[in-house]
């Protein structure tokens, strides 16, 4: 798979390549707050650096361009249905950010 850089993937998505609903970013829902970023590890570092918690226990998933939080399974289904991923590129039930874009 020729993965796009995160910024390039966001540009393509914003210009209609993936239809009306697409994965915008990795996300963690931590104590009612939605944190976003390119990778879950980066988000965890941001949460810890913010000093709000010592240990991140939030749910890892993704956020759509509409602001919806999706767990990894629902995000995988969306990415397959809208063309962000193809069946050839993806063979798991749960999505990981590395499967959508390169660092």
N, C-alpha and C positions, 0 to 999 in steps of 0.2 A: 504494500500500500504506500502510495506517495502522499504522506501526511502533510498537511499545510501547517505553516507556523500559525500560532494561535491568532495573531492579528490578521493574517491573511484569511483564515477560516471565518473570522467574525465579519470581515469585509464581504466575503462571498455570500455568507448567510444574510447579511443586511441588504444585499442587492438581489434577493429573491431566489438564490440558487437552491435553497432547501424548502421553499414553499412558505406558507404563512406561520408555521410554528417549528422552531428548531432549538437545539441546545446552544445556549449562549455561554455558559461557564460551568465549571465545577462549583460545588457549593457544599457547605456544612450548615445544618440547622442546629444551632447551639443555644439552648435555653431561650427559645423564642426569637433569636436573632439569626438572620440569614447572612452568612459570610460567603463571598464569592471570590473566585480567582481562576487561574489557568489550571492549577494542580491542587489536589487535596493537601499535599504536604506543605505547599505554600500558604494555604488557608490556615492550617493548624499552626504554623509559625506565626502568622499574623494574630491569631486569637491569643496565643500565649504572650506575644510581645505587647499586646494591648493591656495585659495585666488583669483581664476580667476573670480568668480562671487559671488554675494551675494544671489542670488536666482536661483535655478536650474529649468529651463523651458524646458529642452531637451526632446526628445522623448524617452520613455522607451521601451525597447525591449530586444532582445537577439542577440548574435553573434554566428555564426557557426564555426566549426573547419576550414572552408575555409576563415574565416574573413568577411563573409557577415553579415550585420546588417539586422535583421528581426524584424518587429513590433510584438506585442504580438499575433495577429491573425495568421500571417504567421508562427511564431514560434510554436504555438499550432498545426497547420497543419503538420509541419515537425516532431514534437515530436510524434505525433500519427502515422504518416506514417512510421517512422523508428523504432518504438518500444520503444522509451524512455518513452512513456506513452501508456496505453491501454485505450480503450473506457470505461472500467469499472472504471478506476482510474480517469478519466477526463470527465467532462460533461459541459465544458464552451467553449466559442469561443475564449477566450484570455488566454494566458499562464502567470502564475506567478511562480517565481523561487522556491517557497515553494513546488510546485507540482513536481519538478524534483529532488531536493535533500534536505536533512536536513542540519541544520547548523553544 
